Amino acid sequence: MKHKTISNPLKAIKQTAGRFASVTYINKQGNTKTYTIRTGVRKYTKGIGKTVVPNSVTVFCVDLANRGYKTFIQSGIKKVRCGKLTFTK
């Protein structure tokens, strides 16, 4: 089993292509949290009031405690895992 390591966390998240992935993230307060995410989810989005933050990605969190859309900034992402695809800072 060969793992594919990617150097850019945003590129790693986008390459998950709708599959479930795990992201370890450090938020603004300095707390480390792990989220189970999925890209490509469009439910409950209208595109109104959407702000675009540079060097970030918006994904859908499927954890029961954290369900909803989250935006991850590139500098706070520490680890991404999805099958054979990995990113570690």
N, C-alpha and C positions, 0 to 999 in steps of 0.2 A: 504494500500500500504506500504509494508515493504522495507526499503532501506538496501542494503548490503554495509557496509563500509569496505574498504581494507586499510591496513597499509602501503603497498609498492606502490608507484606511477607507477613504471615500470610494476609491476604485474597487476595493475588496467588497464593500457593501453592495455596490451596484452590480458586481459580477455574481451575486447570489441568485439573481434572476427569479425572484418570487419564492425561493425556497426559504425554509426557516433557518435562522442564524442566531448566534449568540454574540452579544456585544458587551464588553466591559468598558465602562465610561466613568470618568471623573467629572462631576458637575462643578458649578461655580463655587459652591461652599467647600469643595475638597473631598466630598464623600464619594467613595467608589461603589458603583452599582453595576449589576449584571442584568441585562435585558434580553429576552427572547423576542426577535423581531422578524418582520417579513416585509419585503419590498413589493411594489406593484399593487398595493391595495388602494382602491378608489372609493370605497363606500363612505358615505357621509361627507364627501368633499364637494364644494361648489366652486372653489377657486376665488371666493370673495374674501377680502381681508388677509390674503396670503402675503406674508413678508418673506423676502428672499435674503437670507444671510449668506455672505460669501464664505466659501470653504465649509459648507455644511450639507447635511443630507437629512431629509424628513422621511421617516419610516413608520410603520404601524407596529406597536408593541402588543404582543399577544399574551403576555403574562396577566393573570387574573388581577393582581394587585396594581399593575401599571398599564392596563388596557387603554389604548388610544394612540394618537399620533404624537411622536416625539421628534425633536430636531437635535441632531448630534453635531457638534462643532468638531472639526478635524483635530484640533490640538488636544481635545479631551478624550479621544478614543484611544484606549490602551490595547485592546485585544478584540479580534473578530475571528469567529470560527463558523464554518459552514461546510460540513463534509470534509473533503480533502483540502479545502481552501482555508488558509490561515493568514492572519496579520498579527504581529506582536511588536509593540514599541519597546 
